Amino acid sequence: MYDTAMKNGKRFFDTYAKNKTGLKIVDIGSLSVHGSLRGVAPVGNS
């Protein structure tokens, strides 16, 4: 995964998922070959 994709993914989660509860993130086709957004996704929302 490119550095810019990781930064933009983090920015997305910080903007739209911050302080939300009960969210479910569905990652389709999530084979992590060169990194994934899992590291920047919010935790504890499942």
TORLOFI-419453 format. One record per atom (N, C-alpha, C): residue in one letter; y, x, z. Coordinates in pm, whole numbers, padded with zeros to 5 digits, always signed. Example, Ala and Ser with C-alpha at 12.3 -4.5 7.8 and 13.67 -1.06 7.14 Angstrom:
BEGIN
A-00569+01319+00780;A-00450+01230+00780;A-00330+01320+00780;S-00225+01285+00708;S-00106+01367+00714;S+00003+01290+00787;
This chain:
BEGIN
M-00117+00086+00000;M+00000+00000+00000;M+00123+00090+00000;Y+00219+00052-00080;Y+00343+00128-00087;Y+00425+00110+00040;D+00504+00212+00074;D+00589+00204+00192;D+00685+00086+00184;T+00739+00060+00065;T+00833-00051+00051;T+00765-00185+00074;A+00640-00199+00032;A+00567-00324+00055;A+00545-00345+00205;M+00513-00240+00276;M+00493-00250+00421;M+00624-00288+00491;K+00735-00225+00451;K+00865-00256+00511;K+00906-00400+00483;N+00885-00445+00358;N+00921-00582+00324;N+00831-00683+00394;G+00703-00650+00410;G+00613-00737+00484;G+00654-00750+00629;K+00692-00640+00690;K+00738-00643+00829;K+00866-00725+00840;R+00956-00706+00746;R+01082-00781+00746;R+01053-00932+00733;F+00957-00968+00648;F+00918-01108+00633;F+00870-01167+00766;F+00777-01097+00831;F+00725-01147+00958;F+00832-01153+01065;D+00918-01053+01069;D+01027-01054+01169;D+01124-01170+01146;T+01143-01207+01021;T+01236-01315+00989;T+01176-01453+01008;Y+01056-01474+00957;Y+01000-01609+00952;Y+00896-01640+01059;A+00841-01540+01124;A+00735-01566+01222;A+00774-01523+01363;K+00894-01475+01380;K+00937-01428+01512;K+00953-01546+01607;N+00897-01532+01725;N+00906-01633+01832;N+00845-01768+01794;K+00752-01768+01702;K+00681-01890+01666;K+00544-01887+01731;T+00491-02003+01766;T+00358-02009+01823;T+00270-02098+01737;G+00142-02079+01748;G+00047-02161+01676;G+00035-02130+01528;L+00085-02017+01486;L+00077-01980+01344;L-00061-01924+01312;K-00105-01948+01192;K-00228-01888+01142;K-00195-01816+01013;I-00235-01693+01004;I-00212-01614+00884;I-00344-01602+00811;V-00347-01647+00687;V-00467-01640+00606;V-00445-01532+00501;D-00528-01431+00504;D-00516-01319+00412;D-00635-01324+00317;I-00611-01366+00195;I-00718-01381+00097;I-00727-01254+00013;G-00847-01202+00000;G-00863-01079-00076;G-00807-00960-00001;S-00837-00952+00126;S-00770-00858+00214;S-00843-00726+00235;L-00916-00681+00136;L-00981-00552+00148;L-00874-00445+00165;S-00879-00373+00275;S-00778-00272+00304;S-00821-00138+00248;V-00775-00108+00128;V-00809+00019+00065;V-00701+00123+00095;H-00577+00084+00078;H-00464+00175+00101;H-00370+00119+00206;G-00423+00049+00302;G-00342-00011+00407;G-00326-00161+00385;S-00285-00232+00490;S-00265-00376+00480;S-00151-00416+00573;L-00110-00540+00562;L-00002-00592+00646;L-00050-00630+00785;R-00177-00616+00810;R-00233-00653+00940;R-00160-00579+01055;G-00120-00458+01031;G-00053-00379+01134;G+00086-00428+01169;V+00151-00500+01079;V+00285-00550+01107;V+00289-00701+01129;A+00174-00767+01115;A+00167-00912+01137;A+00176-00941+01287;P+00232-01055+01323;P+00240-01091+01465;P+00101-01112+01524;V+00086-01080+01650;V-00043-01097+01718;V-00033-01210+01820;G-00148-01264+01854;G-00153-01366+01957;G-00114-01505+01911;N-00119-01530+01783;N-00082-01661+01731;N-00200-01741+01680;S-00321-01696+01706;S-00435-01770+01652;S-00492-01865+01753;
